[in-house]
Amino acid sequence: MKFSGAHHRLTRKAQSPFFFITLIVLLIYLAPILLTSASAEDEPDRVVWITVDTTAYEWWLARWADNTIACQLNLEHDGFPTALDIQNTCGNALYEAWLVTPPCVAAEN
């Protein structure tokens, strides 16, 4: 099928610059990707393994009524859990209940 006429000639002439502009834009966008991936493969791996010894302390927040564990805390610092530890790990509802609960008398003796 052969096209002829003024419209076909104008459309064909308009497509040539559009094709070249599209090709140039694609090359501009793809060039950094193609160039960086090739140079990244040539570099050696830069991995350093560092071993750090830590001590984790496990705490349980238990209910007085039935001694069930309400929340379990795993901390990396000495001493009792802080209020912020309890709030972040156990949530606001349990934190608010913990704030108004008096300390266990048996633990003091």
Biopython code that builds the backbone (N, CA, C, O; Angstrom):
import numpy as np
from Bio.PDB.StructureBuilder import StructureBuilder

atoms = [
    (1, "MET", "N", (0.841, -1.158, 0.000)),
    (1, "MET", "CA", (0.000, 0.000, 0.000)),
    (1, "MET", "C", (0.895, 1.233, 0.000)),
    (1, "MET", "O", (1.720, 1.418, 0.895)),
    (2, "LYS", "N", (0.724, 2.057, -0.996)),
    (2, "LYS", "CA", (1.566, 3.228, -1.145)),
    (2, "LYS", "C", (0.705, 4.462, -0.923)),
    (2, "LYS", "O", (-0.377, 4.614, -1.491)),
    (3, "PHE", "N", (1.242, 5.352, -0.056)),
    (3, "PHE", "CA", (0.515, 6.580, 0.224)),
    (3, "PHE", "C", (1.088, 7.700, -0.624)),
    (3, "PHE", "O", (2.278, 7.723, -0.940)),
    (4, "SER", "N", (0.242, 8.595, -0.971)),
    (4, "SER", "CA", (0.700, 9.749, -1.730)),
    (4, "SER", "C", (-0.117, 10.953, -1.306)),
    (4, "SER", "O", (-1.123, 10.826, -0.609)),
    (5, "GLY", "N", (0.312, 12.075, -1.719)),
    (5, "GLY", "CA", (-0.425, 13.283, -1.420)),
    (5, "GLY", "C", (0.370, 14.185, -0.509)),
    (5, "GLY", "O", (1.398, 13.790, 0.041)),
    (6, "ALA", "N", (-0.114, 15.396, -0.358)),
    (6, "ALA", "CA", (0.583, 16.415, 0.417)),
    (6, "ALA", "C", (0.585, 16.076, 1.908)),
    (6, "ALA", "O", (1.586, 16.284, 2.593)),
    (7, "HIS", "N", (-0.522, 15.561, 2.401)),
    (7, "HIS", "CA", (-0.611, 15.232, 3.827)),
    (7, "HIS", "C", (0.407, 14.168, 4.223)),
    (7, "HIS", "O", (1.059, 14.287, 5.260)),
    (8, "HIS", "N", (0.542, 13.151, 3.417)),
    (8, "HIS", "CA", (1.494, 12.084, 3.706)),
    (8, "HIS", "C", (2.935, 12.607, 3.694)),
    (8, "HIS", "O", (3.740, 12.229, 4.546)),
    (9, "ARG", "N", (3.254, 13.463, 2.742)),
    (9, "ARG", "CA", (4.600, 14.007, 2.671)),
    (9, "ARG", "C", (4.904, 14.894, 3.874)),
    (9, "ARG", "O", (6.017, 14.852, 4.397)),
    (10, "LEU", "N", (3.936, 15.698, 4.326)),
    (10, "LEU", "CA", (4.146, 16.567, 5.485)),
    (10, "LEU", "C", (4.279, 15.754, 6.767)),
    (10, "LEU", "O", (5.108, 16.059, 7.625)),
    (11, "THR", "N", (3.469, 14.732, 6.888)),
    (11, "THR", "CA", (3.520, 13.878, 8.083)),
    (11, "THR", "C", (4.849, 13.135, 8.145)),
    (11, "THR", "O", (5.447, 13.021, 9.215)),
    (12, "ARG", "N", (5.309, 12.633, 7.013)),
    (12, "ARG", "CA", (6.563, 11.900, 6.981)),
    (12, "ARG", "C", (7.748, 12.805, 7.297)),
    (12, "ARG", "O", (8.681, 12.380, 7.978)),
    (13, "LYS", "N", (7.727, 14.037, 6.818)),
    (13, "LYS", "CA", (8.797, 14.977, 7.107)),
    (13, "LYS", "C", (8.795, 15.368, 8.582)),
    (13, "LYS", "O", (9.856, 15.588, 9.166)),
    (14, "ALA", "N", (7.621, 15.456, 9.184)),
    (14, "ALA", "CA", (7.519, 15.836, 10.594)),
    (14, "ALA", "C", (7.977, 14.707, 11.513)),
    (14, "ALA", "O", (8.443, 14.959, 12.624)),
    (15, "GLN", "N", (7.844, 13.460, 11.048)),
    (15, "GLN", "CA", (8.214, 12.319, 11.892)),
    (15, "GLN", "C", (9.721, 12.166, 12.016)),
    (15, "GLN", "O", (10.188, 11.692, 13.052)),
    (16, "SER", "N", (10.488, 12.536, 11.032)),
    (16, "SER", "CA", (11.939, 12.366, 11.076)),
    (16, "SER", "C", (12.589, 13.154, 12.206)),
    (16, "SER", "O", (13.348, 12.560, 12.971)),
    (17, "PRO", "N", (12.339, 14.458, 12.363)),
    (17, "PRO", "CA", (12.944, 15.181, 13.493)),
    (17, "PRO", "C", (12.431, 14.671, 14.836)),
    (17, "PRO", "O", (13.185, 14.609, 15.807)),
    (18, "PHE", "N", (11.158, 14.307, 14.892)),
    (18, "PHE", "CA", (10.598, 13.790, 16.147)),
    (18, "PHE", "C", (11.309, 12.502, 16.556)),
    (18, "PHE", "O", (11.601, 12.301, 17.735)),
    (19, "PHE", "N", (11.586, 11.636, 15.594)),
    (19, "PHE", "CA", (12.280, 10.387, 15.870)),
    (19, "PHE", "C", (13.681, 10.647, 16.410)),
    (19, "PHE", "O", (14.095, 10.020, 17.386)),
    (20, "PHE", "N", (14.405, 11.553, 15.792)),
    (20, "PHE", "CA", (15.768, 11.849, 16.230)),
    (20, "PHE", "C", (15.795, 12.539, 17.592)),
    (20, "PHE", "O", (16.677, 12.259, 18.405)),
    (21, "ILE", "N", (14.862, 13.418, 17.848)),
    (21, "ILE", "CA", (14.792, 14.084, 19.156)),
    (21, "ILE", "C", (14.471, 13.070, 20.246)),
    (21, "ILE", "O", (15.052, 13.108, 21.330)),
    (22, "THR", "N", (13.546, 12.166, 19.953)),
    (22, "THR", "CA", (13.201, 11.115, 20.923)),
    (22, "THR", "C", (14.406, 10.221, 21.189)),
    (22, "THR", "O", (14.661, 9.853, 22.336)),
    (23, "LEU", "N", (15.135, 9.876, 20.162)),
    (23, "LEU", "CA", (16.323, 9.039, 20.323)),
    (23, "LEU", "C", (17.388, 9.739, 21.163)),
    (23, "LEU", "O", (18.014, 9.106, 22.014)),
    (24, "ILE", "N", (17.600, 11.023, 20.937)),
    (24, "ILE", "CA", (18.596, 11.784, 21.707)),
    (24, "ILE", "C", (18.190, 11.886, 23.166)),
    (24, "ILE", "O", (19.028, 11.730, 24.053)),
    (25, "VAL", "N", (16.915, 12.148, 23.426)),
    (25, "VAL", "CA", (16.433, 12.243, 24.814)),
    (25, "VAL", "C", (16.604, 10.909, 25.532)),
    (25, "VAL", "O", (17.025, 10.882, 26.688)),
    (26, "LEU", "N", (16.289, 9.821, 24.875)),
    (26, "LEU", "CA", (16.477, 8.497, 25.482)),
    (26, "LEU", "C", (17.944, 8.223, 25.792)),
    (26, "LEU", "O", (18.264, 7.682, 26.850)),
    (27, "LEU", "N", (18.822, 8.585, 24.893)),
    (27, "LEU", "CA", (20.246, 8.379, 25.137)),
    (27, "LEU", "C", (20.748, 9.232, 26.303)),
    (27, "LEU", "O", (21.594, 8.789, 27.080)),
    (28, "ILE", "N", (20.233, 10.438, 26.422)),
    (28, "ILE", "CA", (20.647, 11.299, 27.541)),
    (28, "ILE", "C", (20.224, 10.689, 28.868)),
    (28, "ILE", "O", (20.988, 10.712, 29.833)),
    (29, "TYR", "N", (19.020, 10.146, 28.924)),
    (29, "TYR", "CA", (18.537, 9.560, 30.171)),
    (29, "TYR", "C", (19.160, 8.200, 30.472)),
    (29, "TYR", "O", (19.358, 7.852, 31.636)),
    (30, "LEU", "N", (19.465, 7.440, 29.446)),
    (30, "LEU", "CA", (20.009, 6.095, 29.670)),
    (30, "LEU", "C", (21.527, 6.069, 29.815)),
    (30, "LEU", "O", (22.066, 5.102, 30.353)),
    (31, "ALA", "N", (22.218, 7.079, 29.361)),
    (31, "ALA", "CA", (23.678, 7.089, 29.419)),
    (31, "ALA", "C", (24.211, 6.969, 30.847)),
    (31, "ALA", "O", (25.105, 6.153, 31.071)),
    (32, "PRO", "N", (23.714, 7.736, 31.832)),
    (32, "PRO", "CA", (24.249, 7.570, 33.191)),
    (32, "PRO", "C", (24.024, 6.169, 33.752)),
    (32, "PRO", "O", (24.870, 5.650, 34.479)),
    (33, "ILE", "N", (22.912, 5.567, 33.426)),
    (33, "ILE", "CA", (22.618, 4.221, 33.927)),
    (33, "ILE", "C", (23.583, 3.209, 33.314)),
    (33, "ILE", "O", (24.119, 2.349, 34.012)),
    (34, "LEU", "N", (23.796, 3.316, 32.021)),
    (34, "LEU", "CA", (24.690, 2.373, 31.356)),
    (34, "LEU", "C", (26.141, 2.564, 31.777)),
    (34, "LEU", "O", (26.872, 1.583, 31.911)),
    (35, "LEU", "N", (26.569, 3.794, 31.986)),
    (35, "LEU", "CA", (27.954, 4.061, 32.348)),
    (35, "LEU", "C", (28.254, 3.721, 33.795)),
    (35, "LEU", "O", (29.332, 3.197, 34.074)),
    (36, "THR", "N", (27.355, 3.994, 34.729)),
    (36, "THR", "CA", (27.623, 3.717, 36.140)),
    (36, "THR", "C", (27.580, 2.230, 36.441)),
    (36, "THR", "O", (28.360, 1.757, 37.269)),
    (37, "SER", "N", (26.708, 1.486, 35.808)),
    (37, "SER", "CA", (26.652, 0.060, 36.095)),
    (37, "SER", "C", (27.929, -0.646, 35.627)),
    (37, "SER", "O", (28.365, -1.606, 36.262)),
    (38, "ALA", "N", (28.520, -0.196, 34.549)),
    (38, "ALA", "CA", (29.754, -0.823, 34.071)),
    (38, "ALA", "C", (30.933, -0.491, 34.983)),
    (38, "ALA", "O", (31.765, -1.358, 35.250)),
    (39, "SER", "N", (31.018, 0.736, 35.460)),
    (39, "SER", "CA", (32.141, 1.105, 36.311)),
    (39, "SER", "C", (31.984, 0.558, 37.728)),
    (39, "SER", "O", (32.987, 0.326, 38.403)),
    (40, "ALA", "N", (30.767, 0.348, 38.192)),
    (40, "ALA", "CA", (30.546, -0.184, 39.534)),
    (40, "ALA", "C", (30.983, -1.642, 39.634)),
    (40, "ALA", "O", (31.379, -2.100, 40.706)),
    (41, "GLU", "N", (30.914, -2.367, 38.528)),
    (41, "GLU", "CA", (31.317, -3.773, 38.558)),
    (41, "GLU", "C", (32.828, -3.922, 38.662)),
    (41, "GLU", "O", (33.315, -4.948, 39.135)),
    (42, "ASP", "N", (33.565, -2.928, 38.232)),
    (42, "ASP", "CA", (35.021, -3.007, 38.258)),
    (42, "ASP", "C", (35.602, -2.784, 39.650)),
    (42, "ASP", "O", (36.712, -3.238, 39.931)),
    (43, "GLU", "N", (34.878, -2.098, 40.521)),
    (43, "GLU", "CA", (35.392, -1.790, 41.857)),
    (43, "GLU", "C", (35.281, -3.017, 42.769)),
    (43, "GLU", "O", (34.352, -3.811, 42.622)),
    (44, "PRO", "N", (36.209, -3.176, 43.696)),
    (44, "PRO", "CA", (36.133, -4.309, 44.624)),
    (44, "PRO", "C", (35.030, -4.095, 45.663)),
    (44, "PRO", "O", (34.594, -2.970, 45.909)),
    (45, "ASP", "N", (34.600, -5.184, 46.254)),
    (45, "ASP", "CA", (33.596, -5.096, 47.314)),
    (45, "ASP", "C", (34.222, -4.456, 48.546)),
    (45, "ASP", "O", (35.334, -4.804, 48.945)),
    (46, "ARG", "N", (33.502, -3.526, 49.138)),
    (46, "ARG", "CA", (34.004, -2.845, 50.337)),
    (46, "ARG", "C", (33.082, -3.181, 51.496)),
    (46, "ARG", "O", (32.210, -2.397, 51.871)),
    (47, "VAL", "N", (33.293, -4.343, 52.042)),
    (47, "VAL", "CA", (32.470, -4.828, 53.142)),
    (47, "VAL", "C", (33.366, -5.100, 54.333)),
    (47, "VAL", "O", (34.388, -5.775, 54.209)),
    (48, "VAL", "N", (32.985, -4.578, 55.483)),
    (48, "VAL", "CA", (33.724, -4.823, 56.713)),
    (48, "VAL", "C", (32.730, -5.378, 57.728)),
    (48, "VAL", "O", (31.711, -4.750, 58.015)),
    (49, "TRP", "N", (33.024, -6.533, 58.259)),
    (49, "TRP", "CA", (32.181, -7.135, 59.278)),
    (49, "TRP", "C", (32.703, -6.726, 60.645)),
    (49, "TRP", "O", (33.878, -6.923, 60.955)),
    (50, "ILE", "N", (31.833, -6.159, 61.454)),
    (50, "ILE", "CA", (32.195, -5.732, 62.802)),
    (50, "ILE", "C", (31.336, -6.520, 63.782)),
    (50, "ILE", "O", (30.109, -6.523, 63.679)),
    (51, "THR", "N", (31.981, -7.184, 64.726)),
    (51, "THR", "CA", (31.269, -7.945, 65.743)),
    (51, "THR", "C", (31.194, -7.113, 67.015)),
    (51, "THR", "O", (32.210, -6.636, 67.519)),
    (52, "VAL", "N", (29.979, -6.945, 67.526)),
    (52, "VAL", "CA", (29.766, -6.150, 68.733)),
    (52, "VAL", "C", (29.064, -7.034, 69.752)),
    (52, "VAL", "O", (27.983, -7.561, 69.488)),
    (53, "ASP", "N", (29.682, -7.195, 70.916)),
    (53, "ASP", "CA", (29.066, -7.963, 71.989)),
    (53, "ASP", "C", (28.077, -7.087, 72.737)),
    (53, "ASP", "O", (28.397, -5.959, 73.114)),
    (54, "THR", "N", (26.876, -7.607, 72.950)),
    (54, "THR", "CA", (25.860, -6.878, 73.711)),
    (54, "THR", "C", (25.246, -7.807, 74.744)),
    (54, "THR", "O", (25.327, -9.030, 74.634)),
    (55, "THR", "N", (24.638, -7.207, 75.734)),
    (55, "THR", "CA", (23.904, -7.954, 76.750)),
    (55, "THR", "C", (22.469, -7.477, 76.721)),
    (55, "THR", "O", (22.202, -6.279, 76.816)),
    (56, "ALA", "N", (21.550, -8.408, 76.589)),
    (56, "ALA", "CA", (20.127, -8.065, 76.566)),
    (56, "ALA", "C", (19.501, -8.509, 77.883)),
    (56, "ALA", "O", (19.754, -9.611, 78.370)),
    (57, "TYR", "N", (18.691, -7.638, 78.438)),
    (57, "TYR", "CA", (17.996, -7.931, 79.690)),
    (57, "TYR", "C", (16.520, -8.108, 79.378)),
    (57, "TYR", "O", (15.909, -7.267, 78.718)),
    (58, "GLU", "N", (15.952, -9.208, 79.858)),
    (58, "GLU", "CA", (14.550, -9.506, 79.601)),
    (58, "GLU", "C", (13.735, -9.199, 80.858)),
    (58, "GLU", "O", (14.032, -9.694, 81.945)),
    (59, "TRP", "N", (12.705, -8.374, 80.685)),
    (59, "TRP", "CA", (11.814, -8.005, 81.778)),
    (59, "TRP", "C", (10.394, -8.370, 81.389)),
    (59, "TRP", "O", (10.008, -8.303, 80.222)),
    (60, "TRP", "N", (9.615, -8.766, 82.416)),
    (60, "TRP", "CA", (8.210, -9.063, 82.197)),
    (60, "TRP", "C", (7.379, -8.111, 83.044)),
    (60, "TRP", "O", (7.659, -7.909, 84.226)),
    (61, "LEU", "N", (6.370, -7.538, 82.440)),
    (61, "LEU", "CA", (5.384, -6.744, 83.164)),
    (61, "LEU", "C", (4.193, -7.672, 83.382)),
    (61, "LEU", "O", (3.469, -7.998, 82.441)),
    (62, "ALA", "N", (3.992, -8.101, 84.649)),
    (62, "ALA", "CA", (2.954, -9.094, 84.949)),
    (62, "ALA", "C", (1.792, -8.445, 85.692)),
    (62, "ALA", "O", (1.977, -7.463, 86.411)),
    (63, "ARG", "N", (0.602, -8.994, 85.514)),
    (63, "ARG", "CA", (-0.598, -8.505, 86.206)),
    (63, "ARG", "C", (-0.659, -9.103, 87.609)),
    (63, "ARG", "O", (-0.370, -10.282, 87.810)),
    (64, "TRP", "N", (-1.044, -8.261, 88.579)),
    (64, "TRP", "CA", (-1.154, -8.739, 89.950)),
    (64, "TRP", "C", (-2.290, -9.732, 90.107)),
    (64, "TRP", "O", (-2.173, -10.673, 90.893)),
    (65, "ALA", "N", (-3.366, -9.555, 89.394)),
    (65, "ALA", "CA", (-4.572, -10.370, 89.588)),
    (65, "ALA", "C", (-4.327, -11.850, 89.321)),
    (65, "ALA", "O", (-4.712, -12.693, 90.131)),
    (66, "ASP", "N", (-3.697, -12.173, 88.208)),
    (66, "ASP", "CA", (-3.523, -13.584, 87.857)),
    (66, "ASP", "C", (-2.088, -13.939, 87.457)),
    (66, "ASP", "O", (-1.831, -15.053, 87.001)),
    (67, "ASN", "N", (-1.165, -13.011, 87.624)),
    (67, "ASN", "CA", (0.251, -13.212, 87.346)),
    (67, "ASN", "C", (0.526, -13.548, 85.870)),
    (67, "ASN", "O", (1.523, -14.199, 85.557)),
    (68, "THR", "N", (-0.342, -13.110, 84.985)),
    (68, "THR", "CA", (-0.089, -13.313, 83.551)),
    (68, "THR", "C", (0.841, -12.215, 83.044)),
    (68, "THR", "O", (0.839, -11.097, 83.558)),
    (69, "ILE", "N", (1.618, -12.543, 82.049)),
    (69, "ILE", "CA", (2.558, -11.578, 81.482)),
    (69, "ILE", "C", (1.783, -10.642, 80.553)),
    (69, "ILE", "O", (1.208, -11.074, 79.554)),
    (70, "ALA", "N", (1.779, -9.358, 80.897)),
    (70, "ALA", "CA", (1.092, -8.362, 80.080)),
    (70, "ALA", "C", (1.995, -7.840, 78.972)),
    (70, "ALA", "O", (1.522, -7.481, 77.894)),
    (71, "CYS", "N", (3.302, -7.799, 79.241)),
    (71, "CYS", "CA", (4.240, -7.266, 78.257)),
    (71, "CYS", "C", (5.639, -7.812, 78.555)),
    (71, "CYS", "O", (6.012, -7.990, 79.714)),
    (72, "GLN", "N", (6.397, -8.073, 77.503)),
    (72, "GLN", "CA", (7.779, -8.537, 77.641)),
    (72, "GLN", "C", (8.695, -7.484, 77.035)),
    (72, "GLN", "O", (8.494, -7.055, 75.899)),
    (73, "LEU", "N", (9.702, -7.070, 77.798)),
    (73, "LEU", "CA", (10.644, -6.052, 77.345)),
    (73, "LEU", "C", (12.026, -6.672, 77.211)),
    (73, "LEU", "O", (12.468, -7.392, 78.106)),
    (74, "ASN", "N", (12.705, -6.406, 76.120)),
    (74, "ASN", "CA", (14.094, -6.811, 75.917)),
    (74, "ASN", "C", (14.914, -5.542, 75.815)),
    (74, "ASN", "O", (14.816, -4.805, 74.834)),
    (75, "LEU", "N", (15.729, -5.285, 76.839)),
    (75, "LEU", "CA", (16.467, -4.027, 76.920)),
    (75, "LEU", "C", (17.967, -4.276, 76.843)),
    (75, "LEU", "O", (18.451, -5.361, 77.165)),
    (76, "GLU", "N", (18.693, -3.249, 76.410)),
    (76, "GLU", "CA", (20.145, -3.356, 76.318)),
    (76, "GLU", "C", (20.833, -2.438, 77.316)),
    (76, "GLU", "O", (21.987, -2.060, 77.112)),
    (77, "HIS", "N", (20.146, -2.076, 78.391)),
    (77, "HIS", "CA", (20.784, -1.240, 79.417)),
    (77, "HIS", "C", (20.559, -1.852, 80.789)),
    (77, "HIS", "O", (19.573, -2.554, 81.017)),
    (78, "ASP", "N", (21.491, -1.574, 81.707)),
    (78, "ASP", "CA", (21.384, -2.068, 83.080)),
    (78, "ASP", "C", (20.238, -1.375, 83.795)),
    (78, "ASP", "O", (19.764, -0.323, 83.368)),
    (79, "GLY", "N", (19.804, -1.978, 84.883)),
    (79, "GLY", "CA", (18.804, -1.356, 85.732)),
    (79, "GLY", "C", (17.383, -1.683, 85.301)),
    (79, "GLY", "O", (17.143, -2.424, 84.347)),
    (80, "PHE", "N", (16.446, -1.092, 86.053)),
    (80, "PHE", "CA", (15.029, -1.313, 85.786)),
    (80, "PHE", "C", (14.623, -0.666, 84.461)),
    (80, "PHE", "O", (15.292, 0.252, 83.986)),
    (81, "PRO", "N", (13.527, -1.147, 83.865)),
    (81, "PRO", "CA", (13.017, -0.483, 82.657)),
    (81, "PRO", "C", (12.561, 0.937, 83.002)),
    (81, "PRO", "O", (11.985, 1.172, 84.064)),
    (82, "THR", "N", (12.819, 1.856, 82.117)),
    (82, "THR", "CA", (12.370, 3.229, 82.326)),
    (82, "THR", "C", (10.917, 3.363, 81.876)),
    (82, "THR", "O", (10.363, 2.480, 81.221)),
    (83, "ALA", "N", (10.321, 4.488, 82.245)),
    (83, "ALA", "CA", (8.945, 4.738, 81.828)),
    (83, "ALA", "C", (8.843, 4.782, 80.300)),
    (83, "ALA", "O", (7.869, 4.300, 79.722)),
    (84, "LEU", "N", (9.835, 5.351, 79.669)),
    (84, "LEU", "CA", (9.843, 5.424, 78.204)),
    (84, "LEU", "C", (9.975, 4.032, 77.581)),
    (84, "LEU", "O", (9.368, 3.761, 76.545)),
    (85, "ASP", "N", (10.758, 3.152, 78.200)),
    (85, "ASP", "CA", (10.865, 1.766, 77.717)),
    (85, "ASP", "C", (9.501, 1.089, 77.736)),
    (85, "ASP", "O", (9.111, 0.427, 76.775)),
    (86, "ILE", "N", (8.785, 1.260, 78.834)),
    (86, "ILE", "CA", (7.478, 0.615, 78.981)),
    (86, "ILE", "C", (6.480, 1.211, 78.000)),
    (86, "ILE", "O", (5.708, 0.480, 77.380)),
    (87, "GLN", "N", (6.487, 2.525, 77.856)),
    (87, "GLN", "CA", (5.548, 3.163, 76.935)),
    (87, "GLN", "C", (5.814, 2.742, 75.486)),
    (87, "GLN", "O", (4.876, 2.444, 74.746)),
    (88, "ASN", "N", (7.078, 2.716, 75.081)),
    (88, "ASN", "CA", (7.403, 2.358, 73.694)),
    (88, "ASN", "C", (7.143, 0.891, 73.391)),
    (88, "ASN", "O", (6.700, 0.558, 72.293)),
    (89, "THR", "N", (7.411, 0.014, 74.343)),
    (89, "THR", "CA", (7.282, -1.417, 74.088)),
    (89, "THR", "C", (5.862, -1.929, 74.337)),
    (89, "THR", "O", (5.348, -2.730, 73.557)),
    (90, "CYS", "N", (5.232, -1.475, 75.411)),
    (90, "CYS", "CA", (3.952, -2.043, 75.824)),
    (90, "CYS", "C", (2.741, -1.237, 75.348)),
    (90, "CYS", "O", (1.622, -1.751, 75.361)),
    (91, "GLY", "N", (2.940, -0.007, 74.936)),
    (91, "GLY", "CA", (1.818, 0.807, 74.465)),
    (91, "GLY", "C", (1.309, 1.737, 75.553)),
    (91, "GLY", "O", (1.639, 1.580, 76.728)),
    (92, "ASN", "N", (0.498, 2.711, 75.146)),
    (92, "ASN", "CA", (0.010, 3.738, 76.065)),
    (92, "ASN", "C", (-0.966, 3.213, 77.110)),
    (92, "ASN", "O", (-0.906, 3.638, 78.264)),
    (93, "ALA", "N", (-1.859, 2.306, 76.741)),
    (93, "ALA", "CA", (-2.861, 1.808, 77.696)),
    (93, "ALA", "C", (-2.180, 1.109, 78.873)),
    (93, "ALA", "O", (-2.503, 1.385, 80.028)),
    (94, "LEU", "N", (-1.250, 0.214, 78.589)),
    (94, "LEU", "CA", (-0.546, -0.502, 79.657)),
    (94, "LEU", "C", (0.378, 0.441, 80.420)),
    (94, "LEU", "O", (0.557, 0.286, 81.628)),
    (95, "TYR", "N", (0.956, 1.397, 79.743)),
    (95, "TYR", "CA", (1.813, 2.391, 80.390)),
    (95, "TYR", "C", (1.027, 3.218, 81.402)),
    (95, "TYR", "O", (1.493, 3.438, 82.520)),
    (96, "GLU", "N", (-0.167, 3.677, 81.015)),
    (96, "GLU", "CA", (-1.001, 4.470, 81.918)),
    (96, "GLU", "C", (-1.411, 3.646, 83.146)),
    (96, "GLU", "O", (-1.420, 4.166, 84.262)),
    (97, "ALA", "N", (-1.748, 2.366, 82.947)),
    (97, "ALA", "CA", (-2.099, 1.502, 84.077)),
    (97, "ALA", "C", (-0.891, 1.273, 84.976)),
    (97, "ALA", "O", (-1.037, 1.227, 86.198)),
    (98, "TRP", "N", (0.283, 1.132, 84.405)),
    (98, "TRP", "CA", (1.514, 0.913, 85.171)),
    (98, "TRP", "C", (1.853, 2.141, 86.011)),
    (98, "TRP", "O", (2.337, 2.012, 87.136)),
    (99, "LEU", "N", (1.602, 3.325, 85.469)),
    (99, "LEU", "CA", (1.924, 4.559, 86.202)),
    (99, "LEU", "C", (1.160, 4.690, 87.514)),
    (99, "LEU", "O", (1.710, 5.179, 88.500)),
    (100, "VAL", "N", (-0.095, 4.261, 87.540)),
    (100, "VAL", "CA", (-0.920, 4.430, 88.740)),
    (100, "VAL", "C", (-0.891, 3.207, 89.652)),
    (100, "VAL", "O", (-1.528, 3.216, 90.705)),
    (101, "THR", "N", (-0.166, 2.156, 89.271)),
    (101, "THR", "CA", (-0.075, 0.962, 90.086)),
    (101, "THR", "C", (1.026, 1.120, 91.127)),
    (101, "THR", "O", (2.159, 1.459, 90.782)),
    (102, "PRO", "N", (0.701, 0.875, 92.423)),
    (102, "PRO", "CA", (1.751, 0.980, 93.457)),
    (102, "PRO", "C", (2.754, -0.176, 93.338)),
    (102, "PRO", "O", (2.421, -1.229, 92.796)),
    (103, "PRO", "N", (3.970, 0.016, 93.839)),
    (103, "PRO", "CA", (4.961, -1.068, 93.775)),
    (103, "PRO", "C", (4.570, -2.253, 94.652)),
    (103, "PRO", "O", (3.823, -2.104, 95.619)),
    (104, "CYS", "N", (5.076, -3.409, 94.309)),
    (104, "CYS", "CA", (4.805, -4.636, 95.065)),
    (104, "CYS", "C", (5.554, -4.593, 96.392)),
    (104, "CYS", "O", (6.765, -4.374, 96.424)),
    (105, "VAL", "N", (4.835, -4.801, 97.469)),
    (105, "VAL", "CA", (5.439, -4.757, 98.801)),
    (105, "VAL", "C", (6.354, -5.970, 99.020)),
    (105, "VAL", "O", (7.366, -5.859, 99.711)),
    (106, "ALA", "N", (6.013, -7.112, 98.444)),
    (106, "ALA", "CA", (6.817, -8.322, 98.607)),
    (106, "ALA", "C", (8.199, -8.145, 97.972)),
    (106, "ALA", "O", (9.168, -8.751, 98.430)),
    (107, "ALA", "N", (8.298, -7.342, 96.948)),
    (107, "ALA", "CA", (9.574, -7.135, 96.268)),
    (107, "ALA", "C", (10.511, -6.281, 97.117)),
    (107, "ALA", "O", (11.730, -6.366, 96.964)),
    (108, "GLU", "N", (9.966, -5.469, 98.000)),
    (108, "GLU", "CA", (10.793, -4.606, 98.850)),
    (108, "GLU", "C", (11.393, -5.359, 100.019)),
    (108, "GLU", "O", (12.418, -4.939, 100.556)),
    (109, "ASN", "N", (10.784, -6.462, 100.427)),
    (109, "ASN", "CA", (11.263, -7.205, 101.615)),
    (109, "ASN", "C", (12.289, -8.216, 101.273)),
    (109, "ASN", "O", (12.785, -8.915, 102.156)),
]
sb = StructureBuilder()
sb.init_structure("model")
sb.init_model(0)
sb.init_chain("A")
sb.init_seg("    ")
for serial, (resi, resn, name, xyz) in enumerate(atoms, 1):
    if name == "N":
        sb.init_residue(resn, " ", resi, " ")
    sb.init_atom(name, np.array(xyz, "f"), 0.0, 1.0, " ", f" {name:<3s}", serial, name[0])
structure = sb.get_structure()
